[in-house]
Amino acid sequence: MPEISRFFGIVIRMYFDDHQPPHFHAFYGGAEAQFRITPIGLMDGELPPRALAMVVEWGSLHEAELLENWRRLHADEPPARIAPLE
């Protein structure tokens, strides 16, 4: 599962040829959550409140890039790195 971004201890990854709807995975400590890309929102799992808020903010800022990575991964192409939240 390629890592596409990392910030404040949060790791963002996407799987090759993952199931619909377009989404990404966020890992923080021992927690994991899946986030829908459009509109950004929690699909499954849980993160601490502060990490959850940062992932939602980051996802909102990078929606187009996330969708492009989803397309790339489903075309067996490597994803592009996405800038971290600062």
BELJOQUI-V13253 format. One record per helix or strand. SS is the DSSP state (~ for helix, > for strand). FROM is the first residue (numbers start at 0). TO is the last residue. If there is no record, write none. Layout:
ss->SS from->FROM to->TO
ss->SS from->FROM to->TO
This chain:
ss->> from->1 to->6
ss->> from->9 to->13
ss->> from->22 to->27
ss->> from->30 to->35
ss->> from->40 to->44
ss->~ from->48 to->60
ss->~ from->62 to->73
